[in-house]
Amino acid sequence: MSGSTPRDRFGAVWLVFFMLGLGTLLPWNFFMTATMYFTGRLRDSAPRRPEANATEAGGDTRSFLEAKFNNVMTLCAMVPLLLFTYLNSFLHSRVPQKLRVMGSLLVIMSVFMLTAVLVKVHMEPLPFFCITMVKIVIINSVGAVLQGSLFGMAGVLPASYTTPIMSGQGLAGTFAAVAMICAIASGVAIKDAAFGYFITACAVIFLSILSYIALPKLEFYQFHQQGQRVANEDTRLNPMETGNAAEGTSDNKEVSMMSIFKKIWPLAFSVCFVFTVTIGTFPAVTADVKSTIARGTSWELYFIPVSCFLLFNLCDWAGRSLTALCMWPGGRNKLLHLLVVLRLLLVPLLMLCNVQPRHKLPVYFHHDAFFVVFMILFSFSNGYLASLCMCFGPKEVLPHEAETAGAVMAFFLSLGLALGAALSFLLRGLV
């Protein structure tokens, strides 16, 4: 059988999954790195009334909507992501794959086109805030379906084909951060820069759509899809794995889902913990760190786009991509889960950097270099450990269970994101 397995010529299937991985997280990252644009409109769209709208504690003169934007944005992103990933883990066998993937990509592109148009439309802060949050909810809802579908599709391929999805997701953040830095460097008004920024996102999503259209035509993908169909047919003819055939289809699926979870729960909880820690801290805490060496220079303008968003996404991408070369420690090695837990130590280190405004904790790490080093460790470990968990999960089950295992792993990834979004309010409040 192995001798008859076709090669992935020119890495075409790998590149398609990379492009689709890029398309899953690009929308969220474009919204997240454009916080300067969004908070700027919340600050400038109406006359300032500090006595009514500003939070006075600790000299924080931001409006209420401006101050809460990062936290509410994260919550509006992660809760729908969790809900729809959960639904996708049960409905992926009932809703055609093409509808789930293509429909999600088309909705995402439509929302970005609307966002680009609204750049040119004057709006008051509250309506603008509400519309922005609704768009974030929509994008992350369909993004959850897209992400769960992709991990399910990759589950029937060799383990290394989860890596391009994770790597593409990592590049999404890097791409968004570089685009925002270029927009700032262009010297044009932030609104004009934002228009080009969101149009760029539309172009990338369009390329993802073309990649998905090409996927079914590739021989390597066709071969593994056919193998999955044969495995499913064998399971229906010999239903020993799921119990008595007379119990009915729905009962068998429930038993199968629980048996799959029992096999992969350590990896599922590990990927959940990784993203709980990450989203609890980034960007709600890290985006509020101020440079102590800028002193009115241009570095002050670039500090957060470069040291927070670009650095995080570059190192996260490097960590995700490293799993294409090295997959140590193994999925059954307890060291993997120990390293996941040890990441928690980086959270207080970041909170003790120069996060402003702050009300409770002292600043212990004043120099920018401390923040940079902590961010490198924080982001690289996020990408590497999460990617390992996602690669090993579908390989801990039988071949015909791989697609469902991929969807379950995607659900726990999203659960970690949602828990992190809730945790971000607590961590930012503790600072």
N, C-alpha and C positions, 0 to 999 in steps of 0.2 A: 504493500500500500504506500509506504513512504517513498519508494522509487517512482511511483506514478504521481506524486504530489507536484503540481506545477510550481515554478518559482514566481516570486513577486517581482516581475520584471520592472527594472528601473525604480524599484521601491514605490510603485504607483499606489498600491493599497495603503502602505505606510503613510505616504504623503496625503492621501485623501483623508485618513483618520486624523492626521495632524491638522489639516485644514478645518475639519469639522470640530475638532477640539478647540481650535482657535475661535471658531464661531460660537461655541457654547459660553465661553467666559468673556469674550470681547465686549458684549453689551454691558454687563455689570461693571467691568473695568473702565469702560469709557465714561459711565456715569460717575463712578467713584473718583477717578482722577480729574474729573471736571468740576470738583467741588468749588474751586476758585470762581468759576463762572456762575454756578448756582448760588453760592452764598453771596457773590457780588450783586446778583440781581435781587436777592432778598434784602440786601443792605441799601442798594441804590435806587430801587424801583419806586420808592416813596420817600417823602421827607422824614428825617430822623426825629423820633420823639423819645429820647433816652429815658425821660421820667416815666413813660408808659411802657416802653418795649424792651428796655435794656435790663439785663441782670446786673445788679450793682456790686454783688459780692466779689471781693478780690479785684476790683477795678475792671471787671469784664463789661465792656460797653457794647457788646454785640446785641442785636435784637434777639428776641426769644426764638424766632424761627431760624435765624442764622446760627445761634448757639446749639440748637438741637438737631440741626440738619443731618450731621454725620450719623448720630445714633438712630434717628427715625428712618433715614435712608437704609441703614443696615438692617433694621428690623423689617421694613417693608420689602426688602429683598429676600431675606432668609426664611421668613415664615411661609410665604407662598412657595418658595423653593422646596421646603420640607414637605408641605402638603401635596404638591403636585408630583414630587418624586415618589411619595408614598402611593399615590393613586396609580402612577405609572408602573410601579412594581407589581400591581395586581392586574392592570388593564393592558399591559404590553402584548399579551397573547390575544386580546380581543380587538384591539384597534390596529389596523394595518401599519406596518413600520413606515411605509412611504408617507402616509398621512401624518404620522407623528413627527417625523423628521422634517419633511418638506413644509408642512403646515407651520411648524415652529419657526423655521428660518424665515418664511415669508412674513409672519407676524412681527418678528424682531426687526426685519428691514423696514416694515411699514412704520413701526414706532420710532425708529431712528430718523426716517424721513420727516415725520411729524415734529420730532424734536428739533431738527434743523430748521424747519419752517418757523417754529415758535421762537427761535433766536431773534428773528426780525420783528416779532410782535410784542408790543408793550403790554405788560400785565402788572397788576398790583401784587405785592408780596404773597398774600395769603392764597389767592387763586393759583398763582404760579407754583407755590409750594405744594398745593394739593394735586395739581395736574402732574407735576414732576413725580410725586409719590405714586400716583395711579400708573404712570408709565413704568416705573420701577417694578411695581407689582405685576404688571402684564408681562414685562420682559423676563422676569425671573420665574413666572409661572410656566410660560412656554419653554424657557431655558431649562427648567427642571425636566420636562418631558423629553427635550432634546438630549440632555446629558444622560438620563437614565437609559434612553434608547441606544445611545452610542456605546455605553459600557456593556449593554446587553449584546449588541452587535459584535463588539470586540471579544466578548466572552467565548465565542465559538471559534476564534482564531487563536494562533499560538500566543503564549503569555506576553511576549514582547510587543504585541499589537495594542496592549493597553497603554504602553509608554507614549506613543505618538499623541494619544488623546490628552494625557497628562502634560506632555511637553507643549502641545498646542495651547492648552489652557494657560500654561505658564507664560508663553509668548504673548498671549492676549494682554496680560497686564503690562508687559514690557513695551509692547506696541503702543498701548494706550498712553503710557507714561512718556514715551519718546514723542508721540504726537502732541501731547500737551506742552512739553518743553519747547518743541519747535514752534508751537502757537505763541508761547510767551516770547520766545526769541525773535519772532517776526516783527515785533514792535507795533503791530496793529492793535486796535481796540479789542478788548477781551471778547466782546460779542461777535465781532467779525472773525476772530480766530476760532471761536467756538463753532461758527457755521461750517467752516472748512473741516474742523475736527469731526463733527457728526456726519458730514458727507463722506469723509474717509471711511468711517465705520460702515456706512451703507455699501460702499464699494467692496469692502472685505467680506461682508455677509453675502453679497452677490457671488463672489468667488467661491464661498462655501457651498452655495446652492449648486453651482456648476460642478463642484467636486462630487457632491452627492449624486447628481444625475449620472456622472461617469462611473460611479462605483459598481453597479450591477453588471457592467460590461467587462469588468476585469476578471480574467480567468482564475486567478488565485482566490479571489473572493467567492466566485461562483463555486469553486471546488469545495470550500469549507462550508458554504451555505448548504450545498447538496449533502455533505456529510452530516450536518445538523438535522436535516430533514429525515435522513435515513435513521439516525439515532432516535429521533422522536417516533418514527414509525415502529422501530423495534420495541420501544417502551410501551407503545399501545398494544402491540401483539404479545408482549411478555411483561405484564404490569406487576412484577414482583417487587419493584422498588417502592411502589406507592400503595401496596396493600391489595386487597381483594378487588378484582375488576368490577364486581357487581355493586360496589359501593357507589359508583357514579363518578362522573368527571369532576364535579366541583369538590367533592370530598377528597379525591386523589390529589388535586392541586393544593388543597390546604395542608395535607400530610406532607407533600413534597416540599412546600415552602418552609414548614417547620424543620424538616430533616436537613434542608439546605442551611438554614440558620444555625442549627446545632454544629454543623461542620465548619462554619466560617465566623462564628461569633467573636473569637478573639481579634481577628483582623477587622471585623466590622466595628467593634468598640474602639479599637486603636485608631482607625481613620476618623471616627467620630470625635475622639479626644483631641487629635491633632488639630482639627479645624475649629473645635470649641475654643482652644487656647489661642489660635491664630486670629479668628474673627473677634474674639473678646478684646483683643489688644489693637489690632490693625483694621481700619484706620482710626477708630474712635479715640485711642490714646496717642498713637504715634503721629497722627496728622497734626496734633496740637503742640508738638515739640518745637521750640524756638531756638534758632542759632545763637550761640553766645560769642561768636567771633566775627559775625557779619558786620555789625556796627554801621548800618546804613549803606553797605555796599550792595552790588547786584546779587551777591551770593544769598542775601536775605530773601530775595524774590525767588531764587531757584532752590533754596534749601529743602523745602518739603517735596516739591516735584522730583528732585534728584535723590536726596538722602532717604526719603520715606518711600515714595511710590516707585521710582525707577530702580533703586537699589533692591527693594524688596522683590520686585518682579523679576529682575535679572537673576538674583540668587535663587529664587524659587524655581525659575525656569531651569537653571543649571542643576538644581537638585532633582527635579523631575526627569531631566534628560539623562542624568548620570545612570539611571536605572537601565538604559539601553546597553550600557557597558558593564555595569556591576549591580548585582542583586543580592547584596549581603547586608544584614543577616537574613536567613531564610524565613519563610512565612511561619514555620513551626518553631523557630528559635525564640526563646524567651527574651533574649537581648533586644530584639526588635521592639517588643512591648515596653521594656524598661527604658529604652531611649525615647519612646513616645512620652512616657510619664516625666522623664527628666527635663523635657522642653518647658515644663511648667516653671522651672527656675528662672527662665528668661523674662517672665512677665513682670515680677517686681523690679528687675534691673531696668527695664524700659520705663516703668512708672516712676522710677527715681531719677530719670533724666529730666531735662529742662522743659517739662510739659507746662504750658501756660494757657489760661490761668489755672492756678492750683489753690487749694484751700486747706488741705490736711497734711499731706506728706511733704517732707523737705526735699530740696534738690540735692542729691548726693553726687551725681555724675554731671558736672557742669559742661565739660568740653564736648564739642561736637563729635570728636573722635570716638568717645564712649558709645554714643548713640549709633554711629555708623557700624562699629564692631558688633554691638548687640543685634542690630538689624540684619547683618550678614548671617550670623548664627541662627537667628530666629527664622529667617526666610529660607535659607538653604535646607535646614532641618525640616521645615514644613513641606517643601517640595519633594525631598528625597524619601522621607518616611511615609508620607501620604501615597506617593506613587508606588512604593513597595507594597503597601497594604492592598491597593487597588489591583496591582498585577497578580498578587498571590491568591486573592479571594476566589476568583472563578476557577482556579486550578486545584482547589481543595475539594471539588465536587466531581460527580460523574459528568461525562461529556454532554449528555442531554440536559443536565441541570445548569450548565455554564451560563446560559443567557439569563436565567432567573437569578443566579448568584450575582451576576454583574449588576442587575437592577437592584438587588438587595444592598450590595455594597454602595451603590449610588445613593440609595435612601439614607444609609448611615452617614455618608459624607454630608448630605444635605442636613441631616439631623444635627451634626456637629456645627454646621454653619448657623443654623437657627438658634441653637443653644449659645453659640458665641455671640450672636447678635443681642440676645437677652443679657448675657454676662457683660457686654460692653458698657451698659448703663451703670452697672455696679462698679466696674473697674475705673471708669472715667470719674464717677462720683467720689471714689476713694482718694483720687489724686487731689 
